[in-house]
Amino acid sequence: MALIIMYDIPKTKNTLLVRVWRELQKLNATKVMDSVWQLEDNEINLEILKNLRNLINQGGGNAKIMKVFEFD
């Protein structure tokens, strides 16, 4: 299983975009596509993503976190 964060941040919120990108880079998250990032499913990553989701939502964006199964 993996954790996915998907978000939409208006281009006018450049500071927020950069902050989110930097946080995801620090976590070594894998970019799946624009505004979709994957992390290993564990409690620490989940808590960090919840905080990031709150930051995005409070900053004028929209973010969702999902747990997904990967199929080969």
Phi, psi and omega per residue, in radians:
M1 nan 2.705 3.136
A2 -2.424 2.772 3.025
L3 -1.754 2.409 3.109
I4 -2.165 2.340 2.949
I5 -2.017 2.280 3.092
M6 -2.117 2.389 -3.112
Y7 -2.568 2.781 3.044
D8 -2.311 2.018 3.135
I9 -2.123 2.202 3.115
P10 -0.999 2.474 -3.129
K11 -1.046 -0.386 3.110
T12 -1.253 -0.233 -3.139
K13 -1.719 0.946 -3.042
N14 -1.021 -0.703 3.140
T15 -1.067 -0.742 3.115
L16 -1.146 -0.745 3.110
L17 -0.994 -0.809 -3.121
V18 -1.169 -0.731 -3.138
R19 -1.081 -0.788 3.129
V20 -1.090 -0.806 -3.140
W21 -1.020 -0.782 -3.139
R22 -1.103 -0.739 3.128
E23 -1.084 -0.758 -3.139
L24 -1.167 -0.630 3.072
Q25 -1.110 -0.737 3.126
K26 -1.065 -0.579 -3.128
L27 -1.418 -0.066 -3.036
N28 1.023 0.633 3.094
A29 -1.199 2.654 3.109
T30 -1.715 2.190 3.109
K31 -1.371 2.080 3.139
V32 -1.491 -0.784 3.051
M33 -2.849 -3.129 -3.134
D34 -0.918 2.186 3.068
S35 1.129 0.369 3.071
V36 -2.316 2.074 -3.070
W37 -2.248 2.580 -3.096
Q38 -2.091 2.451 3.072
L39 -2.370 2.778 3.029
E40 -1.067 2.452 -3.132
D41 -1.413 1.817 2.992
N42 -2.643 2.909 -3.042
E43 -1.104 -0.670 -3.134
I44 -1.109 -0.867 3.129
N45 -1.084 -0.666 3.131
L46 -1.085 -0.777 3.132
E47 -1.123 -0.709 3.111
I48 -1.110 -0.760 3.132
L49 -1.152 -0.616 3.079
K50 -1.084 -0.745 3.098
N51 -1.122 -0.705 3.117
L52 -1.155 -0.717 3.084
R53 -1.041 -0.775 3.129
N54 -1.103 -0.713 3.094
L55 -1.043 -0.795 -3.139
I56 -1.133 -0.851 -3.099
N57 -1.115 -0.692 3.132
Q58 -1.304 -0.371 -3.120
G59 -1.567 0.098 3.094
G60 1.795 0.092 3.095
G61 -1.835 -2.919 3.124
N62 -2.451 2.215 -3.108
A63 -2.388 2.563 3.089
K64 -2.318 2.578 3.055
I65 -2.065 2.412 3.125
M66 -2.378 2.650 2.937
K67 -1.793 2.317 -3.088
V68 -2.282 2.656 2.995
F69 -1.695 2.434 3.081
E70 -1.775 2.368 3.102
F71 -1.982 2.450 3.088
D72 -1.497 nan nan
